[in-house]
Amino acid sequence: MGTGYKIKICGIKDLATLELCVDLQVDFVGLNFSPRSVRQIDIETAEALLKIRNKPGFPKLVFLFFENSVSEIQNLTERFHPDLVQLIRGDKFLTDELWDYLTEKKTLLPAIRIQEKVTSDKDLEPKSELVILDSYNKDLGGGTGHSFPWEYVTSVKRPFLLAGGITPTNVKTALETVRPYGIDVASGVETDGKKDPNKIKELVHNVRTI
């Protein structure tokens, strides 16, 4: 399995892609419910996809929300019980109560959009075991396909998934430069807005052969 860098494939919308991720033994799969995202799925799609959740080796399941109502987040997480709930710091729809509740349950996967060099790990949600460090776009929670300057996070010691503009082509450089816990990829394994199985296979291969 190579170096052991973790791989998260986010924004999955179809069963074939999910099955491929299971077969490739990626570490995390993300389903996106944000109304601001082109990767948004509805509850019926989630229901259909998660029929294979009991398949051996199924990755950790992450639900992503951005500008969803608190009640919708609560309803979906109570219905499907994802392993982790990805929320974006700065989402104006969130409440401190929900953020703190998920933090205490150890199910919060905070995503932090990086705009400047990180000088202290204390700014990166230390109560959560893992965070996502992503590029910033004021209108989107992630999945923009744009990277941020990697030197902003080269001094970060705590476990994090590097996100933002990672592709099969640049993933080795990203990992060798930043040395994160793992990577989080959405648009970087897509062609014409759809998940591309060949790009997913290439990405996984490139990560595991470093």
VENUR-V17302 format. One record per residue. N is the residue number from 0. RES is the residue in one small letter. PSI is psi in radians with two decimals (NA if undefined). Layout:
# VENUR-V17302
n->(N & N)
res->(RES & RES)
psi->(PSI & PSI)
This chain:
# VENUR-V17302
n->(0 & 1 & 2 & 3 & 4 & 5 & 6 & 7 & 8 & 9 & 10 & 11 & 12 & 13 & 14 & 15 & 16 & 17 & 18 & 19 & 20 & 21 & 22 & 23 & 24 & 25 & 26 & 27 & 28 & 29 & 30 & 31 & 32 & 33 & 34 & 35 & 36 & 37 & 38 & 39 & 40 & 41 & 42 & 43 & 44 & 45 & 46 & 47 & 48 & 49 & 50 & 51 & 52 & 53 & 54 & 55 & 56 & 57 & 58 & 59 & 60 & 61 & 62 & 63 & 64 & 65 & 66 & 67 & 68 & 69 & 70 & 71 & 72 & 73 & 74 & 75 & 76 & 77 & 78 & 79 & 80 & 81 & 82 & 83 & 84 & 85 & 86 & 87 & 88 & 89 & 90 & 91 & 92 & 93 & 94 & 95 & 96 & 97 & 98 & 99 & 100 & 101 & 102 & 103 & 104 & 105 & 106 & 107 & 108 & 109 & 110 & 111 & 112 & 113 & 114 & 115 & 116 & 117 & 118 & 119 & 120 & 121 & 122 & 123 & 124 & 125 & 126 & 127 & 128 & 129 & 130 & 131 & 132 & 133 & 134 & 135 & 136 & 137 & 138 & 139 & 140 & 141 & 142 & 143 & 144 & 145 & 146 & 147 & 148 & 149 & 150 & 151 & 152 & 153 & 154 & 155 & 156 & 157 & 158 & 159 & 160 & 161 & 162 & 163 & 164 & 165 & 166 & 167 & 168 & 169 & 170 & 171 & 172 & 173 & 174 & 175 & 176 & 177 & 178 & 179 & 180 & 181 & 182 & 183 & 184 & 185 & 186 & 187 & 188 & 189 & 190 & 191 & 192 & 193 & 194 & 195 & 196 & 197 & 198 & 199 & 200 & 201 & 202 & 203 & 204 & 205 & 206 & 207 & 208 & 209)
res->(m & g & t & g & y & k & i & k & i & c & g & i & k & d & l & a & t & l & e & l & c & v & d & l & q & v & d & f & v & g & l & n & f & s & p & r & s & v & r & q & i & d & i & e & t & a & e & a & l & l & k & i & r & n & k & p & g & f & p & k & l & v & f & l & f & f & e & n & s & v & s & e & i & q & n & l & t & e & r & f & h & p & d & l & v & q & l & i & r & g & d & k & f & l & t & d & e & l & w & d & y & l & t & e & k & k & t & l & l & p & a & i & r & i & q & e & k & v & t & s & d & k & d & l & e & p & k & s & e & l & v & i & l & d & s & y & n & k & d & l & g & g & g & t & g & h & s & f & p & w & e & y & v & t & s & v & k & r & p & f & l & l & a & g & g & i & t & p & t & n & v & k & t & a & l & e & t & v & r & p & y & g & i & d & v & a & s & g & v & e & t & d & g & k & k & d & p & n & k & i & k & e & l & v & h & n & v & r & t & i)
psi->(0.22 & -2.43 & -0.26 & 0.17 & 2.41 & 2.63 & 2.21 & 2.19 & 2.08 & 2.70 & 0.62 & 2.33 & -0.16 & 2.72 & -0.66 & -0.71 & -0.75 & -0.76 & -0.67 & -0.75 & -0.65 & -0.82 & -0.62 & -0.09 & 0.75 & 2.84 & -0.59 & 2.49 & 2.43 & 2.32 & 2.29 & 2.13 & 0.16 & 2.25 & -0.20 & -0.03 & 2.51 & -0.19 & 0.20 & 2.37 & 2.82 & 3.10 & -0.57 & -0.71 & -0.75 & -0.75 & -0.79 & -0.75 & -0.73 & 0.12 & -0.35 & 0.23 & -0.44 & 0.10 & 2.39 & 2.36 & 0.22 & 2.31 & 2.95 & 2.34 & 2.19 & 2.26 & 2.25 & 2.32 & 2.47 & 2.08 & 0.58 & 2.71 & 2.69 & -0.70 & -0.65 & -0.74 & -0.80 & -0.76 & -0.77 & -0.70 & -0.60 & -0.52 & -0.73 & -0.28 & 1.07 & 2.74 & -0.66 & 2.61 & 2.00 & 2.00 & 2.61 & 2.14 & 2.27 & -0.06 & 2.06 & -0.25 & -0.25 & 2.72 & 2.67 & -0.59 & -0.77 & -0.78 & -0.82 & -0.67 & -0.82 & -0.57 & -0.80 & -0.57 & -0.13 & 0.52 & -0.01 & 2.24 & 1.63 & 2.41 & 2.22 & 2.18 & 2.04 & 2.22 & -0.20 & 2.98 & 2.34 & 2.14 & -0.24 & 2.31 & -0.31 & -0.34 & -0.04 & 0.84 & 1.12 & -0.27 & -0.22 & 2.47 & -0.47 & 2.52 & 2.85 & 2.30 & 2.06 & 2.96 & 2.81 & 2.31 & 2.14 & -0.35 & -0.14 & 2.59 & -0.17 & -3.03 & 0.46 & -0.34 & 0.06 & 2.43 & 2.88 & 2.90 & 2.03 & -0.43 & -0.28 & -0.43 & 0.21 & -0.31 & 0.01 & 2.28 & -0.53 & 2.75 & 2.28 & 2.71 & 2.22 & 2.22 & 2.90 & 1.67 & 0.36 & 2.33 & 2.95 & -0.51 & -0.70 & 0.03 & -0.64 & -0.74 & -0.73 & -0.83 & -0.70 & -0.45 & -0.78 & -0.56 & 0.94 & 3.10 & -0.60 & -2.94 & 2.72 & 2.06 & 2.35 & -1.38 & -0.41 & -0.23 & 0.58 & 2.67 & 2.17 & 0.70 & 0.10 & 2.55 & 2.31 & 1.96 & -0.61 & -0.66 & -0.64 & -0.80 & -0.73 & -0.77 & -0.88 & -0.77 & -0.78 & -0.63 & -0.72 & -0.06 & 0.25 & NA)
